[in-house]
Amino acid sequence: MNKINFENLQETLYNETLDNGLDVYILPKKGFSKTFVTFTTKYGSIDRTFIPNGKKEEVTVPDGIAHFLEHKMFEKEEGDVFQKFSLLGGSANAFTSFTRTAYLFSATNKLYENTEVLLDFVQEPYFTEETVEKEKGIINQEITMYDDLPDWRLYFGAIENLHHNHPVKIDIAGTIESIDKITADHLYECYETFYHPSNMVLFVVGAVNPEEMMTFIKENQSKRTFNNPEEIVRRFPEEPTTAAIAERTLEMDVSKPKLSFGMKCNDVHNSGSEMLKQELATELLLDVLFGRTSDFYKEAYESSLIDESYAYSFSLEQGYGFAMIVSDTENPEALEGKIRQTIEELNASWSITEEELERLRKRKIGQFMRALNSIEFIANQFTRYKFNEMDLFDVVPTLEKITVEDLKTAFSTINRAEGHTVFKIKPKEKEK
């Protein structure tokens, strides 16, 4: 078992790759009574076109199948897995994102029993046409529910606007029409391709003895047989660097208009340390331009262009990336103009100084160090970094090395007007 010491963070990470290819990471945390365990596969909603395990021809499966598969994994012939966790005092959950599917639990006791349930149910699929048909109604209700959530439509509307072809523009849950096409054979085909241990990471953090836990996991996995790992071949369409749609407006039952301003990233092929630097530099850039200490924020807030709903973010994965600014606003046109003006002014004359960067760098490092006190944050973020060949514990040393030139480079990837979009939600007009 490998042992990695992070002196600046006072953390020790234990790691071993098992014979079946499963990467296991264990991070003991002193002073914690709770343990958090995640079992994650590098398989998300965008993985719709691929070559199935054992075959030579690529297939395109119905949209929403990764999320559908996540739901079905909890249902077994003998009953619902959630009940097993509940009887053991564990709190279980799962989620599907664009790029990964995670199964997880937290517990303060019976750690090994809960871990065994997690490993067993994820590695023992059970699908029938009858149970698949039953699940379709449940997923359809979830899709309908999200369609009625203005903030979700606001966020996802901008993503749809930004992308011409990339499947990130497709809702993670799929559509009612695509869900209707899913069969048990589809689920088994996706499971056999993406749920091989070599495509997964098991991460344990909290009140845990690393040697004992690693021994327990190895014994559990040694009882199972798996096919030899195959390289997973995923296919993605070519995606232009321009936004597909410049502007779109939707009417919904809201009391106040909403606006999302999206900026498409035109450099989405990095991985590892370069990707980490790009991500952190872009986040710092957004802090400078749109953070709560920025001129933009002060002026927009004082002018009542934004309120407490205001937020900004940056998402980057291999193959796509975008920045997003969202807020409820009584004047979406004026807010859009203010955002564009802020970008254009920096484009015309670079004004970010070393002093400004240093101030925000220290703040970001402080926020990250505080986040490391949350075992949920560590568990949920570690695997995402790992799948992109990054290391969560490299965040601080990378932040310390970022320069103003790195911010300029980051700005060049998101400042083009042809890569920007606006999505607005306005209150429905009352019938006369």
Order of alpha helices (4+ residues) and beta strands (2+ residues): beta-beta-beta-beta-beta-beta-alpha-beta-beta-alpha-beta-beta-alpha-alpha-alpha-alpha-alpha-beta-alpha-beta-beta-alpha-alpha-beta-beta-alpha-alpha-alpha-alpha-alpha-beta
